[in-house]
Amino acid sequence: MQETRQNKVARLLQKELSLIFQSQTRMMHGVMISVTRVKISPDLGICTAYLSVFPSEKGEELLNNINNNEKQIRYELGTRVRHQLRIIPELRFFIDDSLDYLERIDDLLKK
């Protein structure tokens, strides 16, 4: 169970990461990235973010692009939260495929 401080930092990072991705995907028409969940380690040093990508076919390609530009994203995040956090956590990104999973179960139930 996460502590109160971890939850507050996770919510802050989720909000700021979603704003960063929102501003970046405005240039790419037809693509939407949302940050569905953020977990932070107890020492606040590692941030694990789960991303939902629309359309889901471009998920792996966008995840590779995000992982290649992780340092720039971390720098942008640092400029946004520099007054709230002393140490900017290392970022790790994963695809959240729970919506695809739910859709597949719905299709199976309809048959």
HELIX and SHEET records of a PDB file:
HELIX    1   1 THR A    4  THR A   25  1                                  22    
HELIX    2   2 SER A   56  LYS A   58  5                                   3    
HELIX    3   3 GLY A   59  ASN A   68  1                                  10    
HELIX    4   4 GLU A   70  VAL A   81  1                                  12    
HELIX    5   5 SER A   98  LYS A  110  1                                  13    
SHEET    1   A 3 MET A  32  ILE A  40  0                                        
SHEET    2   A 3 ILE A  46  PHE A  54 -1                                        
SHEET    3   A 3 GLU A  90  ILE A  95  1                                        
END                                                                             
